[in-house]
Amino acid sequence: MDALALALKDGGLRERFVFIYGTLRRGERNDITQLKPEPCYVGHAALAGTLYHLGAYPGLLLAGANSAATDVVGEVYAIAPALEARLDEIEGILPQGGGEYAKRECLVELAGQLIACLVYEINPERLHGRPVIADGDWVRRSKFSQYENL
């Protein structure tokens, strides 16, 4: 059984899927696989949007009807509610809104299926003057290393 089928069958232990694209990706500074309760890796995916370099981490602005977008590269995990709460803390989600990120739900294609995934979208007000990561891949951002300490 593949990872997606296993995650879909998991019977409520992992109730949500999350698309991650930055420091939460495997091997990065906030590697989701090191968090508890342990997430279930489902696969690589891409989401239409624009990825911005904000210094030590990126921000994804989802594609709108009138925006130019590229594929933003990421990973999909099945997560338990307790891990979703932890991710909300890491991303600074505020109950009243207005934080650095907003939690959205988007359809992500994975293994030929559309899956509803949580996505943490950057507040557009935080993007003024920030460079775009043209290839949409935070892990391959080496040309922006000069911005790491912004």
N, C-alpha and C positions, 0 to 999 in steps of 0.2 A: 504494500500500500504506500502511495507517495505521501509526502509531507502535507500537502494540501488536503487530501482525503482524510488523513489521520487527524489533522487539526479540526476539520469540519465535523468529524465524528466524536470529538473529545467530550461531548455531553455536558456542556456547561462549565467545565473547569476553566476553559478559556473561552470567554464569551465574545471577545472582540478581536478584530485584526487591526494592526497598526502598520502604516507605511513610514519607515524612517529613512532619512536621507543625509544625515550629518554626523555629529559626534556620537550619536547612539548606534551607528553602524558597527558591525563586528570589527574588532581591532582598533577602534577609535577611542578617544579619551573617555567617553561615557558609555562604552560598549554595553548594549542592552543584554547581552548574554551573561553579563556579570551581575545583573540585578535579580532580585527575588520578589515574588515567586518567578521561577525560571520561565522565560517565554519559549514558545515552540517555533523554530524557524520554518517558514513556509516556502520562501523563494525570493529570487531577485525580481524586480519589477521596475517600471518607469511610469512617471506621472507627468502630464503636461503642465508646465509652469516655467518660472524663471528662478534660478538659484543665485543668491547673492552672497558675497563674502563679507561677513560682519566682523572679521578679526579672528578670534579663536573658534568661531563656529559659523555655520551658514544660516540663511533664512530662505525659505521657499515662498514665493508668491504664486499662487495657483493661477492657471490660465483663465482669462475671462473671455467673453465673446469678442472683444475688440483688441486683444493683446497678442503680441508676438510671443511665442513660447517655444520651448524646446522640451526634450524628454529629460526629466530630472531622474537620475538613477537612485535606486534605493532597495531596501529589503523589506519584506513583509513577515510579520510575526503574529502568531496567535497569542493573546495575553489574557491573564486573569484580571478581574476588577481591581485587585490590590496593586497590581503592577501598573494599571492605567492610572491609578491615583498617584503612584510614585512618579510616573512620567509627567503628569500634570505639575507636580512639584518641581521637577527638573526644568521644565519649559516655562515655569512661572505663570501658569494659568490662574487668572483671578476670577472669582465667582461673578463679580460685577462687570467683567470685561475690561478692556483698555490696557491689558498687559502687553508684553513684548510679542507674545504669540497668542493665536486663537486656535481652538480645537475645532476642526472641521471633519466632516465625513465625506469621502469621495469614493467613486467606483474605480477600482484598479484592476486591470486585466492581468491575470496570472494563470499560466497553464491553460489558456483558452477559456477561462471563466472570469466573470466580473465579480469582484469581491468588494463589499463595503468596508473601507478601512478608515481608521482615524488618521488624520494628518494634522501636524502642528504647523500652521501657516503664520508667517511673520506679519506683524502689523506694518502696513505700507508706510506709515509715518517714520519707521526706523530705517528706511532704505536710502534716504537722501545722501547722494555722493558715494554710495557703496558700489564696488565693482561687481559685475556679473561674472559668474563662473560659466563661461560659454558652453562647455560640453556637458553641463548639468551634473557633474560627478564630484562630490566633495572629496572623496578619497584620492582622486587624481588632480588635486588642486595645486601642485608644486609651484607653478608659475606665480601663485599668489602668496608664497611663503613670507614675503616682505610685509604682508598685512596681518600676520598672525598675532601681533601684539597691539593691535589697534584698540 
